[in-house]
Amino acid sequence: MLSFFHSHSFVRRFFTVGMLPIAIGVAGIYVVVSILIAIFLFIFGDKPDRHIRLALMLLWYLIMELVGVLIALILWVVTMFGSTISSDRSQRVHATVQYLWVASILGGAEIFLRTKVNFPNTVTFGNGPFIIAAQHSSFFDALIPTILIGKYSGNVIPRHVLKSDLLLSPSLDIYGNRLPNQFVNRGSKNSEQEVDGVRRLADDLGSDALVIFPEGTFRTQDRYERVMQKITISHPDRAERVRGFKYLLPIKPGGLLAMVNASPESDLFLVAHRGFEAFGSFKEIFANIPFTNPVEMYIKQIPAEIIPNETGECLRFIDFEWLALDKWLESRVVSDASTS
């Protein structure tokens, strides 16, 4: 069913956009019900506002989806019914709307879930081109690279590698396909075709940015063990150097190496964070509302000139840099434990 939706955009959007008013209505009912639940829980003293906060966040997200779709419709008309949608001006307007939409989702999380993200005071991405390889441990951290680029490099258009499941978000579907992004199928049997699609993102890159989540998915212990089994069989030497990861998954090399090879003049920025782990599932989100610990960010810039050109050496180099991110995460976990 999902594969059919992924390959038939008209049917997919007819369903997802058509369901938005219904979903908003259901979320509105949940808000009302959550108030009644809160009154009941208040008597027993068990976080009475938890359901209200989750319901308001869900309603806010769905409203922002609808707003995103309506703005996309307006932009389609303004661009002569899509005939000039690929123009430079149109692309920059769409990228700005995408940034504001993503920022509104995170803003909702800050208001309703009490999520606090401590962004760096200064980040020097420059004017592009550059590559961002970011840790991926939750639903919300997928927003971070877009927000970083919007905050610190406003004229740069991000080109994302995203999993095809996100096509079920109407706004991400529309803006993601109007802008030069690549939706990949993680279960594809033709991995080389997926990597070629990632490589093509670097075509005519100009001053834009490439964004990828090289782990491919959230880390769990089971996933880490499965990844290590595959690497041990296919690349025993690599298995030895990535065996020490405690908080990250070893990167899937195909996409990131394709980007580095296709855009050798681009600096590489590695992005890690501590605090989004509680957003890994709806169950975890609900259990942790309201959130009390702020999200910390760590960004490391690697100049293009020090990244090895040879593929094997490049992978070895990035593995060690990724391990350094894992060590930073370990230091934050130890720090949090010592202050709790």
C-alpha positions in Angstrom: 0.0 0.0 0.0 2.7 2.5 1.0 4.8 1.7 -2.1 1.7 2.5 -4.3 1.3 5.8 -2.5 5.0 6.6 -2.9 4.8 6.1 -6.7 1.5 7.8 -7.4 1.7 11.4 -6.3 -1.8 12.4 -7.4 -3.5 9.6 -5.5 -1.2 10.2 -2.5 -2.0 13.9 -2.2 -5.7 13.4 -2.9 -5.7 11.1 0.1 -3.4 13.0 2.5 -4.7 16.5 1.7 -8.3 15.3 1.8 -7.8 13.7 5.2 -6.5 16.9 6.7 -9.9 18.5 7.6 -11.0 15.2 9.1 -7.8 14.9 11.1 -8.1 18.4 12.4 -11.7 17.7 13.5 -10.6 14.6 15.4 -7.7 16.5 17.0 -10.1 19.2 18.1 -12.3 16.5 19.7 -9.2 15.2 21.4 -8.4 18.6 22.8 -11.9 18.7 24.4 -11.6 15.2 25.7 -8.1 15.9 27.1 -9.5 18.7 29.2 -11.9 16.2 30.8 -9.1 13.7 31.3 -7.0 16.4 32.9 -9.8 17.2 35.4 -9.9 13.5 36.3 -6.1 13.2 36.6 -5.9 16.3 38.6 -7.7 14.5 41.4 -5.1 11.8 41.4 -2.1 14.1 40.8 -0.7 12.3 37.7 0.5 15.1 35.3 -3.0 16.4 34.5 -1.8 18.6 31.6 -0.1 15.8 29.7 -3.0 14.9 27.4 -3.9 18.6 26.9 -0.3 19.4 25.8 -0.2 16.4 23.4 -3.6 17.2 22.0 -2.7 20.9 21.4 0.6 19.9 19.7 -1.2 17.4 17.4 -3.8 20.1 16.5 -1.1 22.7 15.9 0.8 20.3 13.7 -2.2 19.5 11.6 -3.2 23.2 11.2 0.3 23.9 10.1 0.0 21.1 7.5 -3.1 22.8 6.2 -1.5 26.2 6.2 1.5 24.8 4.3 -0.8 23.3 1.6 -2.8 26.5 1.2 0.4 28.5 0.8 1.6 26.0 -1.7 -1.6 26.4 -3.7 -1.1 30.2 -3.7 2.5 29.8 -4.9 1.3 27.5 -7.6 -1.0 30.2 -8.9 1.5 33.0 -8.5 4.1 30.9 -10.5 1.7 30.8 -13.5 0.2 27.5 -12.4 3.6 26.0 -11.9 5.2 27.0 -15.2 7.9 29.2 -13.4 8.1 27.1 -10.3 11.7 26.1 -11.0 12.9 29.7 -11.4 15.5 31.0 -9.0 13.1 33.4 -7.3 10.4 30.7 -6.9 12.9 28.3 -5.4 14.1 30.8 -2.8 10.5 31.7 -1.9 9.7 28.0 -1.5 12.8 27.4 0.6 11.9 30.3 2.9 8.3 29.0 3.3 9.8 25.5 4.0 12.0 27.0 6.7 9.2 29.0 8.3 6.9 25.9 8.2 9.6 23.7 9.9 10.3 26.5 12.5 6.6 26.7 13.3 6.5 22.9 14.0 9.4 23.2 16.4 7.9 26.4 17.9 4.8 24.4 18.6 6.9 21.8 20.4 8.5 24.5 22.5 5.1 26.0 23.5 3.0 22.9 24.0 5.6 20.3 25.0 8.0 22.7 26.7 10.8 21.6 24.5 13.8 23.9 24.7 16.5 23.7 22.0 19.7 25.5 22.7 21.0 26.5 19.3 24.7 27.7 19.0 25.2 31.4 19.4 27.1 31.5 16.1 27.5 29.1 13.3 29.7 29.9 10.3 28.2 27.9 7.4 29.2 30.6 5.0 27.4 31.1 1.7 27.7 27.5 0.4 28.1 25.1 -0.9 28.4 22.8 2.1 27.2 19.4 3.3 25.4 18.7 6.6 25.5 15.1 8.0 23.2 15.0 11.0 22.5 12.6 13.8 19.0 11.1 13.6 17.4 9.9 16.8 13.8 11.2 16.7 10.9 12.7 14.7 11.8 16.2 15.6 15.6 16.2 15.0 14.8 15.9 11.2 13.8 19.6 11.5 17.2 20.7 12.8 19.3 21.1 9.6 16.6 23.1 7.8 16.4 25.4 10.8 20.1 25.8 11.1 20.4 26.8 7.5 17.5 29.1 7.7 18.9 30.8 10.9 22.5 31.1 9.9 22.6 30.9 6.0 19.3 32.4 4.9 20.2 32.6 1.2 21.2 28.9 1.0 18.7 26.4 -0.3 19.0 23.0 1.4 18.8 19.8 -0.7 17.7 17.0 1.6 17.9 13.2 1.4 14.7 12.1 3.1 13.0 8.8 3.6 10.0 8.2 1.3 7.7 7.7 4.3 7.7 11.4 4.8 5.7 11.8 1.6 2.7 11.1 3.8 3.1 14.6 5.2 1.3 16.8 2.7 3.5 19.8 3.2 6.7 17.9 3.1 5.5 16.1 0.0 4.7 19.3 -1.9 7.6 21.4 -0.9 10.0 18.5 -0.9 9.2 17.8 -4.5 9.2 21.4 -5.7 12.6 21.9 -4.2 15.6 19.7 -5.2 15.3 16.9 -2.7 15.7 13.2 -2.9 13.2 10.8 -1.3 14.8 7.4 -0.8 13.2 4.0 -0.1 15.2 2.5 2.8 13.9 -1.0 1.8 14.9 -0.6 -1.9 16.6 -3.6 -3.4 18.4 -1.3 -5.9 20.6 0.6 -3.6 22.8 1.8 -6.4 19.9 3.6 -8.0 19.1 5.3 -4.7 22.8 6.4 -4.4 22.7 7.8 -7.9 19.7 9.9 -6.9 21.6 11.3 -4.0 24.6 12.0 -6.2 22.5 13.9 -8.7 21.5 16.3 -5.9 25.0 17.8 -6.3 24.3 18.7 -9.9 24.5 22.5 -10.4 24.8 22.8 -6.6 26.0 26.4 -6.8 25.8 27.9 -3.3 23.2 25.5 -2.0 23.7 22.9 0.7 23.3 19.1 0.8 21.7 17.5 3.9 21.7 13.9 4.9 21.1 11.7 7.9 23.7 9.1 7.3 22.6 6.6 10.0 19.4 6.1 8.0 17.2 5.6 11.1 17.0 5.9 14.9 19.5 3.9 16.9 18.3 1.0 19.0 20.5 -1.8 20.4 18.9 -4.3 18.1 19.5 -2.1 15.1 23.1 -1.5 16.1 23.7 -5.2 16.4 22.2 -5.9 13.0 24.3 -3.2 11.4 27.4 -4.5 13.0 26.6 -8.0 11.8 26.4 -6.7 8.2 29.6 -4.7 8.5 31.5 -7.5 10.1 30.6 -9.7 7.1 31.2 -7.2 4.3 34.0 -5.0 5.8 35.8 -6.7 8.7 38.4 -3.9 9.0 35.7 -1.3 9.2 33.9 -3.3 11.9 36.8 -3.0 14.2 36.8 0.8 14.1 33.1 1.3 14.4 32.5 -1.3 17.2 32.9 1.3 19.9 29.8 3.3 19.1 27.5 3.7 22.2 25.0 6.3 21.1 25.1 6.5 17.3 24.8 4.0 14.4 27.7 3.7 12.0 27.0 5.7 8.9 25.6 4.1 5.8 28.4 5.2 3.5 26.7 5.2 0.1 24.8 8.5 0.3 27.3 10.6 2.3 30.3 9.4 0.2 28.4 10.1 -3.0 27.8 13.7 -1.8 31.5 14.2 -0.8 32.7 12.8 -4.1 30.2 14.8 -6.2 31.0 18.1 -4.4 34.6 18.0 -3.3 34.7 21.8 -2.8 32.1 21.6 0.0 33.0 21.7 3.7 31.4 19.0 5.8 29.4 19.9 8.9 28.6 17.1 11.4 25.7 17.8 13.7 24.9 15.9 16.9 22.5 16.7 19.7 21.6 15.5 23.2 18.0 15.6 24.4 15.9 14.5 21.4 16.1 10.8 22.5 12.7 11.1 24.2 11.1 12.0 20.9 11.8 8.6 19.4 8.2 7.3 19.5 4.8 8.6 20.4 4.9 6.5 23.5 8.2 8.1 24.6 6.9 11.6 23.8 3.7 11.1 25.8 5.7 9.6 28.8 8.0 12.6 28.9 5.5 15.5 28.6 6.3 18.2 29.7 10.0 18.0 28.8 12.4 19.4 31.3 15.9 18.9 29.9 17.0 21.2 27.1 18.3 19.9 23.8 22.0 20.7 23.3 23.6 21.0 19.9 27.2 20.2 18.7 28.4 21.2 15.3 31.8 20.4 13.9 33.1 21.9 10.7 35.5 19.8 8.5 37.2 21.8 5.8 36.9 20.3 2.3 40.7 20.4 1.8 41.4 17.9 4.6 38.8 15.3 3.5 40.6 12.4 1.7 39.8 12.0 -2.0 40.1 8.2 -2.1 36.9 6.5 -1.2 38.3 4.0 1.3 40.3 6.6 3.1 37.4 9.1 3.0 35.1 6.5 4.8 37.8 5.8 7.3 38.2 9.5 8.0 34.5 10.1 8.4 34.1 7.0 10.6 36.6 8.5 13.1 34.9 11.9 13.0 31.5 10.2 13.6 33.1 8.4 16.5 34.1 11.8 17.9 30.5 12.8 17.9 29.6 9.6 19.8 32.3 10.5 22.4 30.7 14.0 22.7 27.3 12.4 23.4 28.9 10.1 26.0 30.4 13.1 27.7 27.0 14.8 27.9 25.4 11.6 29.3 28.1 11.4 32.0 27.6 15.1 32.7 23.8 14.8 33.0 24.3 11.8 35.3 26.7 13.7 37.6 24.3 16.6 38.0 21.1 14.7 38.5 
